[in-house]
Amino acid sequence: MVKLNKIYTRTGDDGSTGLVDGSRCAKHGLRVEAIGTVDEANSAIGLAAVVMAGGADAADLFRIQNDMFDLGADLATPLGDAGGADFAPSDMVLRMVAQQTLRLETAIDQVNQRLEPLASFVLPGGSEASARLHVARAAVRRAERSIAALAAQEPVNPAALTYINRLSDYLFVLARAANDDGTSEVKWVPGGSR
């Protein structure tokens, strides 16, 4: 259980931050960048969820926001057992697991059944909900790039990378569905404004 009695600690005033294992790292480092972009993406998902309040899709987004906190905790815990090779969760370490991605894949399949196949790229927009979902999708893609950059330098839980990749797919199909199940999407017209 997390308990925050004091919001400021002054321990980060030197440009470093603490990780779950007690180590400290630079706030400008790849790990903190990845954690920060996950936080930013989570905030964008929250904005989309507010616009979609009351529906089943909003409930899914709130569940995903919880997953995003799990993802941040995973990234904030640098190494698994065996020097990073084993990223299994334990009583003391929260890790992303395959089941979280499977839930996303099931949701993608369910939403995609309502949609016509794409015949063109779509512009991010249409309804307010769709536009906010596209902003969240773009933020998730940036988080994915940050996590991939970290993974190129240090061990990262493979389930974390899989989850963040699938999440952008989910947000894409949900954005399409938010435009009257795709019927009011704004299609890209190549060279249409030349």
C-alpha atoms as a printed R data frame, in Angstrom:
    type eleno elety resid chain resno       x       y       z
1   ATOM     1    CA   MET     A     1   0.000   0.000   0.000
2   ATOM     2    CA   VAL     A     2   1.294   3.435  -0.904
3   ATOM     3    CA   LYS     A     3   1.158   6.074   1.810
4   ATOM     4    CA   LEU     A     4   2.145   9.652   1.037
5   ATOM     5    CA   ASN     A     5   2.349  11.812   4.124
6   ATOM     6    CA   LYS     A     6   4.478  14.473   2.538
7   ATOM     7    CA   ILE     A     7   4.373  15.591  -1.085
8   ATOM     8    CA   TYR     A     8   7.791  17.196  -1.207
9   ATOM     9    CA   THR     A     9  10.899  15.500   0.126
10  ATOM    10    CA   ARG     A    10  13.661  17.685  -1.337
11  ATOM    11    CA   THR     A    11  15.595  14.512  -2.191
12  ATOM    12    CA   GLY     A    12  15.231  15.257  -5.911
13  ATOM    13    CA   ASP     A    13  16.514  18.799  -5.713
14  ATOM    14    CA   ASP     A    14  19.873  17.587  -7.039
15  ATOM    15    CA   GLY     A    15  18.324  16.322 -10.289
16  ATOM    16    CA   SER     A    16  18.027  12.699  -9.215
17  ATOM    17    CA   THR     A    17  15.055  10.550  -8.279
18  ATOM    18    CA   GLY     A    18  14.583   7.381  -6.265
19  ATOM    19    CA   LEU     A    19  13.583   4.056  -7.767
20  ATOM    20    CA   VAL     A    20  11.649   1.231  -6.145
21  ATOM    21    CA   ASP     A    21  14.821  -0.694  -5.289
22  ATOM    22    CA   GLY     A    22  16.186   2.292  -3.359
23  ATOM    23    CA   SER     A    23  18.713   3.294  -5.995
24  ATOM    24    CA   ARG     A    24  18.784   6.808  -7.420
25  ATOM    25    CA   CYS     A    25  19.098   7.846 -11.029
26  ATOM    26    CA   ALA     A    26  19.251  11.082 -12.992
27  ATOM    27    CA   LYS     A    27  15.917  12.686 -13.809
28  ATOM    28    CA   HIS     A    28  17.156  13.228 -17.372
29  ATOM    29    CA   GLY     A    29  17.985   9.525 -17.855
30  ATOM    30    CA   LEU     A    30  16.202   7.093 -20.151
31  ATOM    31    CA   ARG     A    31  14.434   5.267 -17.307
32  ATOM    32    CA   VAL     A    32  12.875   8.423 -15.876
33  ATOM    33    CA   GLU     A    33  12.000   9.596 -19.399
34  ATOM    34    CA   ALA     A    34  10.145   6.330 -19.979
35  ATOM    35    CA   ILE     A    35   8.323   6.586 -16.642
36  ATOM    36    CA   GLY     A    36   7.429  10.207 -17.382
37  ATOM    37    CA   THR     A    37   6.050   9.507 -20.849
38  ATOM    38    CA   VAL     A    38   3.927   6.687 -19.404
39  ATOM    39    CA   ASP     A    39   2.576   9.184 -16.858
40  ATOM    40    CA   GLU     A    40   1.847  11.709 -19.599
41  ATOM    41    CA   ALA     A    41   0.081   9.080 -21.709
42  ATOM    42    CA   ASN     A    42  -1.952   8.042 -18.667
43  ATOM    43    CA   SER     A    43  -3.073  11.648 -18.217
44  ATOM    44    CA   ALA     A    44  -4.167  11.821 -21.869
45  ATOM    45    CA   ILE     A    45  -6.126   8.584 -21.405
46  ATOM    46    CA   GLY     A    46  -7.790  10.176 -18.370
47  ATOM    47    CA   LEU     A    47  -8.958  13.120 -20.476
48  ATOM    48    CA   ALA     A    48 -10.452  10.740 -23.025
49  ATOM    49    CA   ALA     A    49 -12.154   8.719 -20.284
50  ATOM    50    CA   VAL     A    50 -13.808  11.845 -18.870
51  ATOM    51    CA   VAL     A    51 -15.367  12.670 -22.251
52  ATOM    52    CA   MET     A    52 -16.624   9.102 -22.577
53  ATOM    53    CA   ALA     A    53 -17.921   8.955 -18.980
54  ATOM    54    CA   GLY     A    54 -20.623   6.471 -18.206
55  ATOM    55    CA   GLY     A    55 -20.003   3.914 -20.928
56  ATOM    56    CA   ALA     A    56 -18.273   0.554 -20.974
57  ATOM    57    CA   ASP     A    57 -15.402   2.037 -22.981
58  ATOM    58    CA   ALA     A    58 -14.793   4.620 -20.243
59  ATOM    59    CA   ALA     A    59 -14.668   1.835 -17.668
60  ATOM    60    CA   ASP     A    60 -12.056   0.071 -19.815
61  ATOM    61    CA   LEU     A    61 -10.035   3.284 -19.976
62  ATOM    62    CA   PHE     A    62 -10.093   3.650 -16.188
63  ATOM    63    CA   ARG     A    63  -8.872   0.039 -15.879
64  ATOM    64    CA   ILE     A    64  -6.124   0.842 -18.391
65  ATOM    65    CA   GLN     A    65  -5.114   3.857 -16.296
66  ATOM    66    CA   ASN     A    66  -4.530   1.453 -13.424
67  ATOM    67    CA   ASP     A    67  -2.451  -0.739 -15.748
68  ATOM    68    CA   MET     A    68  -0.415   2.349 -16.658
69  ATOM    69    CA   PHE     A    69   0.453   2.841 -12.984
70  ATOM    70    CA   ASP     A    70   1.504  -0.829 -12.916
71  ATOM    71    CA   LEU     A    71   3.666  -0.122 -15.966
72  ATOM    72    CA   GLY     A    72   5.274   2.868 -14.262
73  ATOM    73    CA   ALA     A    73   6.005   0.750 -11.183
74  ATOM    74    CA   ASP     A    74   7.516  -1.948 -13.386
75  ATOM    75    CA   LEU     A    75   9.788   0.576 -15.093
76  ATOM    76    CA   ALA     A    76  10.728   2.070 -11.716
77  ATOM    77    CA   THR     A    77  11.995  -1.339 -10.566
78  ATOM    78    CA   PRO     A    78  15.142  -1.734 -12.665
79  ATOM    79    CA   LEU     A    79  16.144  -5.391 -12.527
80  ATOM    80    CA   GLY     A    80  14.339  -8.668 -12.257
81  ATOM    81    CA   ASP     A    81  15.958 -11.697 -10.694
82  ATOM    82    CA   ALA     A    82  19.060 -13.058 -12.441
83  ATOM    83    CA   GLY     A    83  20.304  -9.594 -13.396
84  ATOM    84    CA   GLY     A    84  17.200  -8.606 -15.310
85  ATOM    85    CA   ALA     A    85  16.540 -11.826 -17.200
86  ATOM    86    CA   ASP     A    86  13.568 -12.812 -15.041
87  ATOM    87    CA   PHE     A    87  10.793 -10.259 -14.848
88  ATOM    88    CA   ALA     A    88   8.288 -12.421 -12.983
89  ATOM    89    CA   PRO     A    89   6.193 -10.504 -10.448
90  ATOM    90    CA   SER     A    90   6.624 -11.273  -6.753
91  ATOM    91    CA   ASP     A    91   5.170 -10.141  -3.445
92  ATOM    92    CA   MET     A    92   7.653  -7.266  -3.446
93  ATOM    93    CA   VAL     A    93   7.864  -6.423  -7.165
94  ATOM    94    CA   LEU     A    94   4.973  -5.343  -9.398
95  ATOM    95    CA   ARG     A    95   5.481  -6.383 -13.017
96  ATOM    96    CA   MET     A    96   3.361  -6.214 -16.133
97  ATOM    97    CA   VAL     A    97   2.041  -9.649 -17.081
98  ATOM    98    CA   ALA     A    98   0.770 -11.201 -20.304
99  ATOM    99    CA   GLN     A    99  -2.837 -11.241 -19.021
100 ATOM   100    CA   GLN     A   100  -2.950  -7.432 -19.174
101 ATOM   101    CA   THR     A   101  -2.069  -7.530 -22.881
102 ATOM   102    CA   LEU     A   102  -4.533 -10.360 -23.524
103 ATOM   103    CA   ARG     A   103  -7.313  -8.191 -22.038
104 ATOM   104    CA   LEU     A   104  -6.368  -5.440 -24.484
105 ATOM   105    CA   GLU     A   105  -6.361  -7.857 -27.417
106 ATOM   106    CA   THR     A   106  -9.823  -9.105 -26.462
107 ATOM   107    CA   ALA     A   107 -11.061  -5.501 -26.244
108 ATOM   108    CA   ILE     A   108  -9.487  -4.664 -29.627
109 ATOM   109    CA   ASP     A   109 -11.238  -7.632 -31.239
110 ATOM   110    CA   GLN     A   110 -14.591  -6.684 -29.677
111 ATOM   111    CA   VAL     A   111 -14.416  -3.052 -30.785
112 ATOM   112    CA   ASN     A   112 -13.052  -3.939 -34.222
113 ATOM   113    CA   GLN     A   113 -16.074  -6.182 -34.903
114 ATOM   114    CA   ARG     A   114 -18.229  -3.026 -34.965
115 ATOM   115    CA   LEU     A   115 -16.045  -1.323 -37.566
116 ATOM   116    CA   GLU     A   116 -15.770  -1.587 -41.320
117 ATOM   117    CA   PRO     A   117 -12.277  -2.454 -42.552
118 ATOM   118    CA   LEU     A   118 -10.101   0.569 -43.256
119 ATOM   119    CA   ALA     A   119  -9.899   1.639 -46.897
120 ATOM   120    CA   SER     A   120  -7.889   4.777 -46.116
121 ATOM   121    CA   PHE     A   121  -5.897   6.292 -43.299
122 ATOM   122    CA   VAL     A   122  -8.019   8.415 -40.993
123 ATOM   123    CA   LEU     A   123  -7.242  11.874 -39.701
124 ATOM   124    CA   PRO     A   124  -7.117  12.224 -35.907
125 ATOM   125    CA   GLY     A   125 -10.399  13.927 -35.111
126 ATOM   126    CA   GLY     A   126 -14.074  13.783 -35.839
127 ATOM   127    CA   SER     A   127 -15.831  13.748 -32.482
128 ATOM   128    CA   GLU     A   128 -14.265  15.172 -29.318
129 ATOM   129    CA   ALA     A   129 -13.947  11.694 -27.851
130 ATOM   130    CA   SER     A   130 -12.185  10.416 -30.964
131 ATOM   131    CA   ALA     A   131  -9.818  13.403 -31.030
132 ATOM   132    CA   ARG     A   132  -8.888  12.866 -27.373
133 ATOM   133    CA   LEU     A   133  -8.358   9.154 -27.969
134 ATOM   134    CA   HIS     A   134  -6.024   9.977 -30.860
135 ATOM   135    CA   VAL     A   135  -4.050  12.354 -28.609
136 ATOM   136    CA   ALA     A   136  -3.803   9.548 -26.048
137 ATOM   137    CA   ARG     A   137  -2.731   7.109 -28.784
138 ATOM   138    CA   ALA     A   138   0.026   9.472 -29.923
139 ATOM   139    CA   ALA     A   139   1.200   9.905 -26.311
140 ATOM   140    CA   VAL     A   140   1.239   6.123 -25.862
141 ATOM   141    CA   ARG     A   141   3.326   5.775 -29.039
142 ATOM   142    CA   ARG     A   142   5.840   8.247 -27.592
143 ATOM   143    CA   ALA     A   143   5.902   6.261 -24.350
144 ATOM   144    CA   GLU     A   144   6.558   3.137 -26.388
145 ATOM   145    CA   ARG     A   145   9.513   4.823 -28.108
146 ATOM   146    CA   SER     A   146  10.884   5.877 -24.714
147 ATOM   147    CA   ILE     A   147  10.555   2.372 -23.300
148 ATOM   148    CA   ALA     A   148  12.176   0.895 -26.426
149 ATOM   149    CA   ALA     A   149  15.088   3.348 -26.068
150 ATOM   150    CA   LEU     A   150  15.505   2.263 -22.445
151 ATOM   151    CA   ALA     A   151  15.318  -1.410 -23.465
152 ATOM   152    CA   ALA     A   152  18.160  -0.839 -25.933
153 ATOM   153    CA   GLN     A   153  20.378   0.192 -22.990
154 ATOM   154    CA   GLU     A   154  19.071  -1.746 -19.973
155 ATOM   155    CA   PRO     A   155  16.904  -4.812 -19.304
156 ATOM   156    CA   VAL     A   156  13.175  -4.058 -19.529
157 ATOM   157    CA   ASN     A   157  10.311  -6.439 -18.886
158 ATOM   158    CA   PRO     A   158   9.237  -7.726 -22.340
159 ATOM   159    CA   ALA     A   159   5.606  -7.750 -21.156
160 ATOM   160    CA   ALA     A   160   5.864  -3.986 -20.632
161 ATOM   161    CA   LEU     A   161   6.879  -3.406 -24.252
162 ATOM   162    CA   THR     A   162   4.156  -5.715 -25.553
163 ATOM   163    CA   TYR     A   163   1.502  -4.008 -23.444
164 ATOM   164    CA   ILE     A   164   2.359  -0.464 -24.512
165 ATOM   165    CA   ASN     A   165   2.446  -1.498 -28.174
166 ATOM   166    CA   ARG     A   166  -0.967  -3.130 -27.967
167 ATOM   167    CA   LEU     A   167  -2.405  -0.201 -26.038
168 ATOM   168    CA   SER     A   168  -1.892   2.171 -28.959
169 ATOM   169    CA   ASP     A   169  -3.730  -0.309 -31.195
170 ATOM   170    CA   TYR     A   170  -6.627  -0.373 -28.745
171 ATOM   171    CA   LEU     A   171  -6.815   3.414 -28.590
172 ATOM   172    CA   PHE     A   172  -6.802   3.562 -32.394
173 ATOM   173    CA   VAL     A   173  -9.792   1.241 -32.811
174 ATOM   174    CA   LEU     A   174 -11.590   2.953 -29.935
175 ATOM   175    CA   ALA     A   175 -11.034   6.339 -31.612
176 ATOM   176    CA   ARG     A   176 -12.563   4.927 -34.785
177 ATOM   177    CA   ALA     A   177 -15.536   3.598 -32.824
178 ATOM   178    CA   ALA     A   178 -16.021   6.998 -31.148
179 ATOM   179    CA   ASN     A   179 -16.800   8.389 -34.602
180 ATOM   180    CA   ASP     A   180 -20.138   6.608 -34.896
181 ATOM   181    CA   ASP     A   181 -18.447   3.229 -35.277
182 ATOM   182    CA   GLY     A   182 -16.313   4.635 -38.060
183 ATOM   183    CA   THR     A   183 -19.104   6.076 -40.196
184 ATOM   184    CA   SER     A   184 -18.178   9.706 -39.427
185 ATOM   185    CA   GLU     A   185 -14.404   9.316 -39.623
186 ATOM   186    CA   VAL     A   186 -12.433  11.947 -41.454
187 ATOM   187    CA   LYS     A   187 -10.465  10.180 -44.183
188 ATOM   188    CA   TRP     A   188  -7.017  11.189 -45.354
189 ATOM   189    CA   VAL     A   189  -7.031  12.383 -48.968
190 ATOM   190    CA   PRO     A   190  -3.435  12.091 -50.224
191 ATOM   191    CA   GLY     A   191  -2.415  15.414 -51.739
192 ATOM   192    CA   GLY     A   192  -5.967  16.675 -51.184
193 ATOM   193    CA   SER     A   193  -4.955  20.185 -50.164
194 ATOM   194    CA   ARG     A   194  -2.281  20.880 -52.785
